[in-house]
Structure formats: C-alpha cells, structure tokens
Amino acid sequence: MTQQEWLCDYYNNRKQHERLGQAFCNDFIRHSWPELYYEEDMDTALVLINNWLFDHTYFEEMPVKVS
C-alpha cells in the first residue's frame, strides 16, 4: 500500500470518526506518540507522518499495519 492509497482510504472511510494522526498511530505505530495521536491540524499531522516515514526509510510503500 502506498501513502496515497492509505490517505485515500482515510479520507473516504475514516475521516468522520478519526483524526489523521490517530488513524496513522492506530495503523502503524506500536508505541505511544501523543503529539501525533492528538494533533487536530491535518497539515501538522501530515508533516509528522511524512517525517516519520522518511526517518524509517519508507519511501514507496507504507509499513505493515500493526493491527
């Protein structure tokens, strides 16, 4: 799954009941990350997500979902 596919799934199916950072943490983060989980600004959350993906060398594909 690419980041674009994951974002499309979020916008089409989950945006009504989950913040972007909350959805990312629920899908891919195994530890607590409250700064992202509770972030209400989507642009800030997207920057945090992109930085995390870059730092963990996910350039093309998303990591495996934890749940």
mmCIF file as Biopython writes it, N, C-alpha, C and O atoms, coordinates in Angstrom:
data_model
#
loop_
_atom_site.group_PDB
_atom_site.id
_atom_site.type_symbol
_atom_site.label_atom_id
_atom_site.label_alt_id
_atom_site.label_comp_id
_atom_site.label_asym_id
_atom_site.label_entity_id
_atom_site.label_seq_id
_atom_site.pdbx_PDB_ins_code
_atom_site.Cartn_x
_atom_site.Cartn_y
_atom_site.Cartn_z
_atom_site.occupancy
_atom_site.B_iso_or_equiv
_atom_site.auth_seq_id
_atom_site.auth_asym_id
_atom_site.pdbx_PDB_model_num
ATOM 1   N N  . MET A ? 1  ? 0.846   -1.170 0.000  1.0 0.0 1  A 1 
ATOM 2   C CA . MET A ? 1  ? 0.000   0.000  0.000  1.0 0.0 1  A 1 
ATOM 3   C C  . MET A ? 1  ? 0.894   1.237  0.000  1.0 0.0 1  A 1 
ATOM 4   O O  . MET A ? 1  ? 1.841   1.328  0.782  1.0 0.0 1  A 1 
ATOM 5   N N  . THR A ? 2  ? 0.595   2.167  -0.864 1.0 0.0 2  A 1 
ATOM 6   C CA . THR A ? 2  ? 1.347   3.419  -0.896 1.0 0.0 2  A 1 
ATOM 7   C C  . THR A ? 2  ? 0.721   4.412  0.080  1.0 0.0 2  A 1 
ATOM 8   O O  . THR A ? 2  ? -0.389  4.205  0.570  1.0 0.0 2  A 1 
ATOM 9   N N  . GLN A ? 3  ? 1.446   5.483  0.349  1.0 0.0 3  A 1 
ATOM 10  C CA . GLN A ? 3  ? 0.910   6.519  1.230  1.0 0.0 3  A 1 
ATOM 11  C C  . GLN A ? 3  ? -0.343  7.133  0.621  1.0 0.0 3  A 1 
ATOM 12  O O  . GLN A ? 3  ? -1.301  7.423  1.337  1.0 0.0 3  A 1 
ATOM 13  N N  . GLN A ? 4  ? -0.345  7.330  -0.669 1.0 0.0 4  A 1 
ATOM 14  C CA . GLN A ? 4  ? -1.517  7.903  -1.337 1.0 0.0 4  A 1 
ATOM 15  C C  . GLN A ? 4  ? -2.740  7.001  -1.180 1.0 0.0 4  A 1 
ATOM 16  O O  . GLN A ? 4  ? -3.844  7.492  -0.943 1.0 0.0 4  A 1 
ATOM 17  N N  . GLU A ? 5  ? -2.552  5.691  -1.310 1.0 0.0 5  A 1 
ATOM 18  C CA . GLU A ? 5  ? -3.661  4.752  -1.130 1.0 0.0 5  A 1 
ATOM 19  C C  . GLU A ? 5  ? -4.176  4.789  0.302  1.0 0.0 5  A 1 
ATOM 20  O O  . GLU A ? 5  ? -5.384  4.756  0.537  1.0 0.0 5  A 1 
ATOM 21  N N  . TRP A ? 6  ? -3.247  4.859  1.264  1.0 0.0 6  A 1 
ATOM 22  C CA . TRP A ? 6  ? -3.660  4.911  2.668  1.0 0.0 6  A 1 
ATOM 23  C C  . TRP A ? 6  ? -4.423  6.203  2.951  1.0 0.0 6  A 1 
ATOM 24  O O  . TRP A ? 6  ? -5.441  6.185  3.643  1.0 0.0 6  A 1 
ATOM 25  N N  . LEU A ? 7  ? -3.932  7.333  2.414  1.0 0.0 7  A 1 
ATOM 26  C CA . LEU A ? 7  ? -4.619  8.603  2.620  1.0 0.0 7  A 1 
ATOM 27  C C  . LEU A ? 7  ? -5.999  8.599  1.972  1.0 0.0 7  A 1 
ATOM 28  O O  . LEU A ? 7  ? -6.948  9.130  2.549  1.0 0.0 7  A 1 
ATOM 29  N N  . CYS A ? 8  ? -6.127  8.019  0.800  1.0 0.0 8  A 1 
ATOM 30  C CA . CYS A ? 8  ? -7.441  7.917  0.142  1.0 0.0 8  A 1 
ATOM 31  C C  . CYS A ? 8  ? -8.398  7.099  0.999  1.0 0.0 8  A 1 
ATOM 32  O O  . CYS A ? 8  ? -9.564  7.466  1.150  1.0 0.0 8  A 1 
ATOM 33  N N  . ASP A ? 9  ? -7.917  5.996  1.560  1.0 0.0 9  A 1 
ATOM 34  C CA . ASP A ? 9  ? -8.749  5.187  2.448  1.0 0.0 9  A 1 
ATOM 35  C C  . ASP A ? 9  ? -9.181  6.010  3.659  1.0 0.0 9  A 1 
ATOM 36  O O  . ASP A ? 9  ? -10.340 5.952  4.071  1.0 0.0 9  A 1 
ATOM 37  N N  . TYR A ? 10 ? -8.250  6.774  4.227  1.0 0.0 10 A 1 
ATOM 38  C CA . TYR A ? 10 ? -8.579  7.614  5.379  1.0 0.0 10 A 1 
ATOM 39  C C  . TYR A ? 10 ? -9.657  8.633  5.010  1.0 0.0 10 A 1 
ATOM 40  O O  . TYR A ? 10 ? -10.675 8.734  5.696  1.0 0.0 10 A 1 
ATOM 41  N N  . TYR A ? 11 ? -9.441  9.384  3.936  1.0 0.0 11 A 1 
ATOM 42  C CA . TYR A ? 11 ? -10.391 10.426 3.546  1.0 0.0 11 A 1 
ATOM 43  C C  . TYR A ? 11 ? -11.750 9.855  3.156  1.0 0.0 11 A 1 
ATOM 44  O O  . TYR A ? 11 ? -12.774 10.485 3.418  1.0 0.0 11 A 1 
ATOM 45  N N  . ASN A ? 12 ? -11.782 8.697  2.547  1.0 0.0 12 A 1 
ATOM 46  C CA . ASN A ? 12 ? -13.047 8.114  2.091  1.0 0.0 12 A 1 
ATOM 47  C C  . ASN A ? 12 ? -13.800 7.349  3.168  1.0 0.0 12 A 1 
ATOM 48  O O  . ASN A ? 12 ? -15.028 7.272  3.127  1.0 0.0 12 A 1 
ATOM 49  N N  . ASN A ? 13 ? -13.074 6.778  4.137  1.0 0.0 13 A 1 
ATOM 50  C CA . ASN A ? 13 ? -13.739 5.868  5.072  1.0 0.0 13 A 1 
ATOM 51  C C  . ASN A ? 13 ? -13.601 6.200  6.548  1.0 0.0 13 A 1 
ATOM 52  O O  . ASN A ? 13 ? -14.404 5.725  7.351  1.0 0.0 13 A 1 
ATOM 53  N N  . ARG A ? 14 ? -12.614 6.997  6.934  1.0 0.0 14 A 1 
ATOM 54  C CA . ARG A ? 14 ? -12.340 7.136  8.362  1.0 0.0 14 A 1 
ATOM 55  C C  . ARG A ? 14 ? -12.354 8.560  8.869  1.0 0.0 14 A 1 
ATOM 56  O O  . ARG A ? 14 ? -12.367 8.769  10.082 1.0 0.0 14 A 1 
ATOM 57  N N  . LYS A ? 15 ? -12.353 9.551  7.989  1.0 0.0 15 A 1 
ATOM 58  C CA . LYS A ? 15 ? -12.214 10.942 8.400  1.0 0.0 15 A 1 
ATOM 59  C C  . LYS A ? 15 ? -13.323 11.383 9.351  1.0 0.0 15 A 1 
ATOM 60  O O  . LYS A ? 15 ? -13.101 12.250 10.196 1.0 0.0 15 A 1 
ATOM 61  N N  . GLN A ? 16 ? -14.486 10.811 9.228  1.0 0.0 16 A 1 
ATOM 62  C CA . GLN A ? 16 ? -15.618 11.224 10.052 1.0 0.0 16 A 1 
ATOM 63  C C  . GLN A ? 16 ? -15.414 10.929 11.542 1.0 0.0 16 A 1 
ATOM 64  O O  . GLN A ? 16 ? -15.963 11.633 12.390 1.0 0.0 16 A 1 
ATOM 65  N N  . HIS A ? 17 ? -14.631 9.899  11.866 1.0 0.0 17 A 1 
ATOM 66  C CA . HIS A ? 17 ? -14.524 9.482  13.256 1.0 0.0 17 A 1 
ATOM 67  C C  . HIS A ? 17 ? -13.089 9.351  13.778 1.0 0.0 17 A 1 
ATOM 68  O O  . HIS A ? 17 ? -12.899 8.960  14.930 1.0 0.0 17 A 1 
ATOM 69  N N  . GLU A ? 18 ? -12.076 9.666  12.968 1.0 0.0 18 A 1 
ATOM 70  C CA . GLU A ? 18 ? -10.688 9.595  13.425 1.0 0.0 18 A 1 
ATOM 71  C C  . GLU A ? 18 ? -9.893  10.788 12.888 1.0 0.0 18 A 1 
ATOM 72  O O  . GLU A ? 18 ? -10.055 11.183 11.733 1.0 0.0 18 A 1 
ATOM 73  N N  . ARG A ? 19 ? -9.040  11.351 13.733 1.0 0.0 19 A 1 
ATOM 74  C CA . ARG A ? 19 ? -8.085  12.347 13.259 1.0 0.0 19 A 1 
ATOM 75  C C  . ARG A ? 19 ? -7.026  11.629 12.425 1.0 0.0 19 A 1 
ATOM 76  O O  . ARG A ? 19 ? -6.816  10.428 12.593 1.0 0.0 19 A 1 
ATOM 77  N N  . LEU A ? 20 ? -6.360  12.356 11.528 1.0 0.0 20 A 1 
ATOM 78  C CA . LEU A ? 20 ? -5.350  11.749 10.658 1.0 0.0 20 A 1 
ATOM 79  C C  . LEU A ? 20 ? -4.236  11.102 11.474 1.0 0.0 20 A 1 
ATOM 80  O O  . LEU A ? 20 ? -3.866  9.957  11.218 1.0 0.0 20 A 1 
ATOM 81  N N  . GLY A ? 21 ? -3.704  11.820 12.447 1.0 0.0 21 A 1 
ATOM 82  C CA . GLY A ? 21 ? -2.643  11.262 13.285 1.0 0.0 21 A 1 
ATOM 83  C C  . GLY A ? 21 ? -3.103  10.064 14.090 1.0 0.0 21 A 1 
ATOM 84  O O  . GLY A ? 21 ? -2.349  9.111  14.288 1.0 0.0 21 A 1 
ATOM 85  N N  . GLN A ? 22 ? -4.330  10.113 14.549 1.0 0.0 22 A 1 
ATOM 86  C CA . GLN A ? 22 ? -4.896  8.992  15.297 1.0 0.0 22 A 1 
ATOM 87  C C  . GLN A ? 22 ? -4.977  7.758  14.400 1.0 0.0 22 A 1 
ATOM 88  O O  . GLN A ? 22 ? -4.632  6.655  14.825 1.0 0.0 22 A 1 
ATOM 89  N N  . ALA A ? 23 ? -5.428  7.941  13.173 1.0 0.0 23 A 1 
ATOM 90  C CA . ALA A ? 23 ? -5.524  6.812  12.244 1.0 0.0 23 A 1 
ATOM 91  C C  . ALA A ? 23 ? -4.145  6.230  11.948 1.0 0.0 23 A 1 
ATOM 92  O O  . ALA A ? 23 ? -3.983  5.011  11.912 1.0 0.0 23 A 1 
ATOM 93  N N  . PHE A ? 24 ? -3.141  7.102  11.734 1.0 0.0 24 A 1 
ATOM 94  C CA . PHE A ? 24 ? -1.789  6.621  11.458 1.0 0.0 24 A 1 
ATOM 95  C C  . PHE A ? 24 ? -1.236  5.853  12.651 1.0 0.0 24 A 1 
ATOM 96  O O  . PHE A ? 24 ? -0.670  4.772  12.486 1.0 0.0 24 A 1 
ATOM 97  N N  . CYS A ? 25 ? -1.393  6.401  13.843 1.0 0.0 25 A 1 
ATOM 98  C CA . CYS A ? 25 ? -0.902  5.708  15.045 1.0 0.0 25 A 1 
ATOM 99  C C  . CYS A ? 25 ? -1.600  4.362  15.219 1.0 0.0 25 A 1 
ATOM 100 O O  . CYS A ? 25 ? -0.953  3.361  15.528 1.0 0.0 25 A 1 
ATOM 101 N N  . ASN A ? 26 ? -2.907  4.336  15.025 1.0 0.0 26 A 1 
ATOM 102 C CA . ASN A ? 26 ? -3.647  3.080  15.171 1.0 0.0 26 A 1 
ATOM 103 C C  . ASN A ? 26 ? -3.184  2.033  14.166 1.0 0.0 26 A 1 
ATOM 104 O O  . ASN A ? 26 ? -3.171  0.842  14.475 1.0 0.0 26 A 1 
ATOM 105 N N  . ASP A ? 27 ? -2.805  2.464  12.974 1.0 0.0 27 A 1 
ATOM 106 C CA . ASP A ? 27 ? -2.416  1.525  11.926 1.0 0.0 27 A 1 
ATOM 107 C C  . ASP A ? 27 ? -0.952  1.107  11.985 1.0 0.0 27 A 1 
ATOM 108 O O  . ASP A ? 27 ? -0.638  -0.049 11.702 1.0 0.0 27 A 1 
ATOM 109 N N  . PHE A ? 28 ? -0.038  2.025  12.350 1.0 0.0 28 A 1 
ATOM 110 C CA . PHE A ? 28 ? 1.381   1.760  12.118 1.0 0.0 28 A 1 
ATOM 111 C C  . PHE A ? 28 ? 2.319   1.939  13.317 1.0 0.0 28 A 1 
ATOM 112 O O  . PHE A ? 28 ? 3.464   1.493  13.246 1.0 0.0 28 A 1 
ATOM 113 N N  . ILE A ? 29 ? 1.894   2.562  14.397 1.0 0.0 29 A 1 
ATOM 114 C CA . ILE A ? 29 ? 2.802   2.866  15.500 1.0 0.0 29 A 1 
ATOM 115 C C  . ILE A ? 29 ? 2.556   1.902  16.660 1.0 0.0 29 A 1 
ATOM 116 O O  . ILE A ? 29 ? 1.427   1.745  17.123 1.0 0.0 29 A 1 
ATOM 117 N N  . ARG A ? 30 ? 3.623   1.266  17.118 1.0 0.0 30 A 1 
ATOM 118 C CA . ARG A ? 30 ? 3.499   0.273  18.197 1.0 0.0 30 A 1 
ATOM 119 C C  . ARG A ? 30 ? 3.653   0.885  19.586 1.0 0.0 30 A 1 
ATOM 120 O O  . ARG A ? 30 ? 3.395   0.209  20.582 1.0 0.0 30 A 1 
ATOM 121 N N  . HIS A ? 31 ? 4.061   2.130  19.671 1.0 0.0 31 A 1 
ATOM 122 C CA . HIS A ? 31 ? 4.281   2.766  20.975 1.0 0.0 31 A 1 
ATOM 123 C C  . HIS A ? 31 ? 3.460   4.047  21.046 1.0 0.0 31 A 1 
ATOM 124 O O  . HIS A ? 31 ? 2.844   4.449  20.058 1.0 0.0 31 A 1 
ATOM 125 N N  . SER A ? 32 ? 3.451   4.675  22.187 1.0 0.0 32 A 1 
ATOM 126 C CA . SER A ? 32 ? 2.696   5.905  22.386 1.0 0.0 32 A 1 
ATOM 127 C C  . SER A ? 32 ? 3.349   7.073  21.637 1.0 0.0 32 A 1 
ATOM 128 O O  . SER A ? 32 ? 4.563   7.266  21.716 1.0 0.0 32 A 1 
ATOM 129 N N  . TRP A ? 33 ? 2.554   7.834  20.926 1.0 0.0 33 A 1 
ATOM 130 C CA . TRP A ? 33 ? 3.017   9.052  20.257 1.0 0.0 33 A 1 
ATOM 131 C C  . TRP A ? 33 ? 1.900   10.097 20.368 1.0 0.0 33 A 1 
ATOM 132 O O  . TRP A ? 33 ? 1.215   10.377 19.384 1.0 0.0 33 A 1 
ATOM 133 N N  . PRO A ? 34 ? 1.716   10.670 21.559 1.0 0.0 34 A 1 
ATOM 134 C CA . PRO A ? 34 ? 0.588   11.582 21.786 1.0 0.0 34 A 1 
ATOM 135 C C  . PRO A ? 34 ? 0.628   12.845 20.921 1.0 0.0 34 A 1 
ATOM 136 O O  . PRO A ? 34 ? -0.422  13.393 20.586 1.0 0.0 34 A 1 
ATOM 137 N N  . GLU A ? 35 ? 1.816   13.308 20.560 1.0 0.0 35 A 1 
ATOM 138 C CA . GLU A ? 35 ? 1.913   14.520 19.742 1.0 0.0 35 A 1 
ATOM 139 C C  . GLU A ? 35 ? 1.195   14.339 18.405 1.0 0.0 35 A 1 
ATOM 140 O O  . GLU A ? 35 ? 0.541   15.261 17.917 1.0 0.0 35 A 1 
ATOM 141 N N  . LEU A ? 36 ? 1.317   13.164 17.823 1.0 0.0 36 A 1 
ATOM 142 C CA . LEU A ? 36 ? 0.641   12.882 16.564 1.0 0.0 36 A 1 
ATOM 143 C C  . LEU A ? 36 ? -0.800  12.424 16.811 1.0 0.0 36 A 1 
ATOM 144 O O  . LEU A ? 36 ? -1.722  12.876 16.133 1.0 0.0 36 A 1 
ATOM 145 N N  . TYR A ? 37 ? -0.984  11.554 17.752 1.0 0.0 37 A 1 
ATOM 146 C CA . TYR A ? 37 ? -2.303  10.962 18.000 1.0 0.0 37 A 1 
ATOM 147 C C  . TYR A ? 37 ? -3.372  12.034 18.242 1.0 0.0 37 A 1 
ATOM 148 O O  . TYR A ? 37 ? -4.487  11.933 17.731 1.0 0.0 37 A 1 
ATOM 149 N N  . TYR A ? 38 ? -3.021  13.059 19.025 1.0 0.0 38 A 1 
ATOM 150 C CA . TYR A ? 38 ? -3.999  14.091 19.393 1.0 0.0 38 A 1 
ATOM 151 C C  . TYR A ? 38 ? -3.920  15.347 18.523 1.0 0.0 38 A 1 
ATOM 152 O O  . TYR A ? 38 ? -4.651  16.307 18.767 1.0 0.0 38 A 1 
ATOM 153 N N  . GLU A ? 39 ? -3.048  15.355 17.516 1.0 0.0 39 A 1 
ATOM 154 C CA . GLU A ? 39 ? -2.914  16.529 16.651 1.0 0.0 39 A 1 
ATOM 155 C C  . GLU A ? 39 ? -4.197  16.764 15.867 1.0 0.0 39 A 1 
ATOM 156 O O  . GLU A ? 39 ? -4.664  15.871 15.159 1.0 0.0 39 A 1 
ATOM 157 N N  . GLU A ? 40 ? -4.769  17.952 15.985 1.0 0.0 40 A 1 
ATOM 158 C CA . GLU A ? 40 ? -6.019  18.266 15.301 1.0 0.0 40 A 1 
ATOM 159 C C  . GLU A ? 40 ? -5.795  18.896 13.931 1.0 0.0 40 A 1 
ATOM 160 O O  . GLU A ? 40 ? -6.656  18.790 13.058 1.0 0.0 40 A 1 
ATOM 161 N N  . ASP A ? 41 ? -4.658  19.546 13.728 1.0 0.0 41 A 1 
ATOM 162 C CA . ASP A ? 41 ? -4.358  20.180 12.454 1.0 0.0 41 A 1 
ATOM 163 C C  . ASP A ? 41 ? -3.832  19.130 11.472 1.0 0.0 41 A 1 
ATOM 164 O O  . ASP A ? 41 ? -2.797  18.508 11.712 1.0 0.0 41 A 1 
ATOM 165 N N  . MET A ? 42 ? -4.548  18.942 10.377 1.0 0.0 42 A 1 
ATOM 166 C CA . MET A ? 42 ? -4.186  17.886 9.426  1.0 0.0 42 A 1 
ATOM 167 C C  . MET A ? 42 ? -2.845  18.157 8.753  1.0 0.0 42 A 1 
ATOM 168 O O  . MET A ? 42 ? -2.096  17.220 8.479  1.0 0.0 42 A 1 
ATOM 169 N N  . ASP A ? 43 ? -2.531  19.423 8.482  1.0 0.0 43 A 1 
ATOM 170 C CA . ASP A ? 43 ? -1.250  19.737 7.843  1.0 0.0 43 A 1 
ATOM 171 C C  . ASP A ? 43 ? -0.082  19.391 8.757  1.0 0.0 43 A 1 
ATOM 172 O O  . ASP A ? 43 ? 0.921   18.841 8.302  1.0 0.0 43 A 1 
ATOM 173 N N  . THR A ? 44 ? -0.205  19.705 10.034 1.0 0.0 44 A 1 
ATOM 174 C CA . THR A ? 44 ? 0.844   19.370 11.002 1.0 0.0 44 A 1 
ATOM 175 C C  . THR A ? 44 ? 0.975   17.861 11.136 1.0 0.0 44 A 1 
ATOM 176 O O  . THR A ? 44 ? 2.086   17.332 11.177 1.0 0.0 44 A 1 
ATOM 177 N N  . ALA A ? 45 ? -0.153  17.167 11.203 1.0 0.0 45 A 1 
ATOM 178 C CA . ALA A ? 45 ? -0.125  15.700 11.301 1.0 0.0 45 A 1 
ATOM 179 C C  . ALA A ? 45 ? 0.547   15.095 10.080 1.0 0.0 45 A 1 
ATOM 180 O O  . ALA A ? 45 ? 1.329   14.153 10.207 1.0 0.0 45 A 1 
ATOM 181 N N  . LEU A ? 46 ? 0.255   15.619 8.910  1.0 0.0 46 A 1 
ATOM 182 C CA . LEU A ? 46 ? 0.853   15.093 7.687  1.0 0.0 46 A 1 
ATOM 183 C C  . LEU A ? 46 ? 2.363   15.304 7.671  1.0 0.0 46 A 1 
ATOM 184 O O  . LEU A ? 46 ? 3.099   14.438 7.200  1.0 0.0 46 A 1 
ATOM 185 N N  . VAL A ? 47 ? 2.833   16.434 8.175  1.0 0.0 47 A 1 
ATOM 186 C CA . VAL A ? 47 ? 4.275   16.676 8.271  1.0 0.0 47 A 1 
ATOM 187 C C  . VAL A ? 47 ? 4.916   15.668 9.222  1.0 0.0 47 A 1 
ATOM 188 O O  . VAL A ? 47 ? 5.959   15.095 8.908  1.0 0.0 47 A 1 
ATOM 189 N N  . LEU A ? 48 ? 4.298   15.449 10.381 1.0 0.0 48 A 1 
ATOM 190 C CA . LEU A ? 48 ? 4.827   14.471 11.340 1.0 0.0 48 A 1 
ATOM 191 C C  . LEU A ? 48 ? 4.863   13.071 10.730 1.0 0.0 48 A 1 
ATOM 192 O O  . LEU A ? 48 ? 5.836   12.339 10.906 1.0 0.0 48 A 1 
ATOM 193 N N  . ILE A ? 49 ? 3.815   12.708 10.023 1.0 0.0 49 A 1 
ATOM 194 C CA . ILE A ? 49 ? 3.745   11.389 9.384  1.0 0.0 49 A 1 
ATOM 195 C C  . ILE A ? 49 ? 4.831   11.262 8.320  1.0 0.0 49 A 1 
ATOM 196 O O  . ILE A ? 49 ? 5.549   10.263 8.280  1.0 0.0 49 A 1 
ATOM 197 N N  . ASN A ? 50 ? 4.951   12.267 7.463  1.0 0.0 50 A 1 
ATOM 198 C CA . ASN A ? 50 ? 5.965   12.215 6.407  1.0 0.0 50 A 1 
ATOM 199 C C  . ASN A ? 50 ? 7.374   12.146 6.979  1.0 0.0 50 A 1 
ATOM 200 O O  . ASN A ? 50 ? 8.220   11.421 6.455  1.0 0.0 50 A 1 
ATOM 201 N N  . ASN A ? 51 ? 7.634   12.890 8.045  1.0 0.0 51 A 1 
ATOM 202 C CA . ASN A ? 51 ? 8.954   12.836 8.693  1.0 0.0 51 A 1 
ATOM 203 C C  . ASN A ? 51 ? 9.215   11.453 9.269  1.0 0.0 51 A 1 
ATOM 204 O O  . ASN A ? 51 ? 10.323  10.930 9.149  1.0 0.0 51 A 1 
ATOM 205 N N  . TRP A ? 52 ? 8.203   10.855 9.894  1.0 0.0 52 A 1 
ATOM 206 C CA . TRP A ? 52 ? 8.373   9.515  10.459 1.0 0.0 52 A 1 
ATOM 207 C C  . TRP A ? 52 ? 8.660   8.504  9.355  1.0 0.0 52 A 1 
ATOM 208 O O  . TRP A ? 52 ? 9.566   7.680  9.482  1.0 0.0 52 A 1 
ATOM 209 N N  . LEU A ? 53 ? 7.888   8.568  8.268  1.0 0.0 53 A 1 
ATOM 210 C CA . LEU A ? 53 ? 8.101   7.638  7.153  1.0 0.0 53 A 1 
ATOM 211 C C  . LEU A ? 53 ? 9.502   7.797  6.569  1.0 0.0 53 A 1 
ATOM 212 O O  . LEU A ? 53 ? 10.169  6.804  6.279  1.0 0.0 53 A 1 
ATOM 213 N N  . PHE A ? 54 ? 9.947   9.025  6.395  1.0 0.0 54 A 1 
ATOM 214 C CA . PHE A ? 54 ? 11.284  9.283  5.863  1.0 0.0 54 A 1 
ATOM 215 C C  . PHE A ? 54 ? 12.361  8.771  6.827  1.0 0.0 54 A 1 
ATOM 216 O O  . PHE A ? 54 ? 13.311  8.114  6.404  1.0 0.0 54 A 1 
ATOM 217 N N  . ASP A ? 55 ? 12.210  9.074  8.121  1.0 0.0 55 A 1 
ATOM 218 C CA . ASP A ? 55 ? 13.192  8.639  9.118  1.0 0.0 55 A 1 
ATOM 219 C C  . ASP A ? 55 ? 13.297  7.125  9.207  1.0 0.0 55 A 1 
ATOM 220 O O  . ASP A ? 55 ? 14.355  6.594  9.546  1.0 0.0 55 A 1 
ATOM 221 N N  . HIS A ? 56 ? 12.213  6.429  8.906  1.0 0.0 56 A 1 
ATOM 222 C CA . HIS A ? 56 ? 12.198  4.966  8.983  1.0 0.0 56 A 1 
ATOM 223 C C  . HIS A ? 56 ? 12.312  4.314  7.602  1.0 0.0 56 A 1 
ATOM 224 O O  . HIS A ? 56 ? 12.021  3.130  7.435  1.0 0.0 56 A 1 
ATOM 225 N N  . THR A ? 57 ? 12.734  5.097  6.634  1.0 0.0 57 A 1 
ATOM 226 C CA . THR A ? 57 ? 13.035  4.666  5.254  1.0 0.0 57 A 1 
ATOM 227 C C  . THR A ? 57 ? 11.863  4.008  4.531  1.0 0.0 57 A 1 
ATOM 228 O O  . THR A ? 57 ? 12.037  3.024  3.812  1.0 0.0 57 A 1 
ATOM 229 N N  . TYR A ? 58 ? 10.684  4.557  4.728  1.0 0.0 58 A 1 
ATOM 230 C CA . TYR A ? 58 ? 9.522   4.129  3.945  1.0 0.0 58 A 1 
ATOM 231 C C  . TYR A ? 58 ? 9.279   5.204  2.885  1.0 0.0 58 A 1 
ATOM 232 O O  . TYR A ? 58 ? 8.627   6.216  3.142  1.0 0.0 58 A 1 
ATOM 233 N N  . PHE A ? 59 ? 9.811   4.964  1.701  1.0 0.0 59 A 1 
ATOM 234 C CA . PHE A ? 59 ? 9.729   5.957  0.633  1.0 0.0 59 A 1 
ATOM 235 C C  . PHE A ? 59 ? 8.620   5.634  -0.362 1.0 0.0 59 A 1 
ATOM 236 O O  . PHE A ? 59 ? 7.959   6.546  -0.859 1.0 0.0 59 A 1 
ATOM 237 N N  . GLU A ? 60 ? 8.410   4.401  -0.651 1.0 0.0 60 A 1 
ATOM 238 C CA . GLU A ? 60 ? 7.407   3.994  -1.643 1.0 0.0 60 A 1 
ATOM 239 C C  . GLU A ? 60 ? 6.199   3.342  -0.979 1.0 0.0 60 A 1 
ATOM 240 O O  . GLU A ? 60 ? 5.062   3.746  -1.222 1.0 0.0 60 A 1 
ATOM 241 N N  . GLU A ? 61 ? 6.433   2.363  -0.165 1.0 0.0 61 A 1 
ATOM 242 C CA . GLU A ? 61 ? 5.359   1.596  0.473  1.0 0.0 61 A 1 
ATOM 243 C C  . GLU A ? 61 ? 5.237   1.982  1.940  1.0 0.0 61 A 1 
ATOM 244 O O  . GLU A ? 61 ? 6.200   2.411  2.575  1.0 0.0 61 A 1 
ATOM 245 N N  . MET A ? 62 ? 4.034   1.817  2.454  1.0 0.0 62 A 1 
ATOM 246 C CA . MET A ? 62 ? 3.779   2.058  3.864  1.0 0.0 62 A 1 
ATOM 247 C C  . MET A ? 62 ? 4.263   0.849  4.655  1.0 0.0 62 A 1 
ATOM 248 O O  . MET A ? 62 ? 4.405   -0.241 4.100  1.0 0.0 62 A 1 
ATOM 249 N N  . PRO A ? 63 ? 4.518   1.038  5.951  1.0 0.0 63 A 1 
ATOM 250 C CA . PRO A ? 63 ? 4.895   -0.119 6.764  1.0 0.0 63 A 1 
ATOM 251 C C  . PRO A ? 63 ? 3.716   -1.084 6.916  1.0 0.0 63 A 1 
ATOM 252 O O  . PRO A ? 63 ? 2.583   -0.763 6.559  1.0 0.0 63 A 1 
ATOM 253 N N  . VAL A ? 64 ? 3.999   -2.241 7.439  1.0 0.0 64 A 1 
ATOM 254 C CA . VAL A ? 64 ? 2.951   -3.233 7.715  1.0 0.0 64 A 1 
ATOM 255 C C  . VAL A ? 64 ? 2.104   -2.723 8.863  1.0 0.0 64 A 1 
ATOM 256 O O  . VAL A ? 64 ? 2.634   -2.202 9.844  1.0 0.0 64 A 1 
ATOM 257 N N  . LYS A ? 65 ? 0.800   -2.867 8.750  1.0 0.0 65 A 1 
ATOM 258 C CA . LYS A ? 65 ? -0.096  -2.424 9.819  1.0 0.0 65 A 1 
ATOM 259 C C  . LYS A ? 65 ? 0.122   -3.271 11.066 1.0 0.0 65 A 1 
ATOM 260 O O  . LYS A ? 65 ? 0.367   -4.475 10.981 1.0 0.0 65 A 1 
ATOM 261 N N  . VAL A ? 66 ? 0.029   -2.627 12.218 1.0 0.0 66 A 1 
ATOM 262 C CA . VAL A ? 66 ? 0.234   -3.325 13.485 1.0 0.0 66 A 1 
ATOM 263 C C  . VAL A ? 66 ? -1.026  -4.032 13.938 1.0 0.0 66 A 1 
ATOM 264 O O  . VAL A ? 66 ? -0.952  -4.952 14.752 1.0 0.0 66 A 1 
ATOM 265 N N  . SER A ? 67 ? -2.180  -3.628 13.434 1.0 0.0 67 A 1 
ATOM 266 C CA . SER A ? 67 ? -3.424  -4.281 13.875 1.0 0.0 67 A 1 
ATOM 267 C C  . SER A ? 67 ? -4.083  -5.049 12.776 1.0 0.0 67 A 1 
ATOM 268 O O  . SER A ? 67 ? -5.135  -5.652 12.990 1.0 0.0 67 A 1 
#
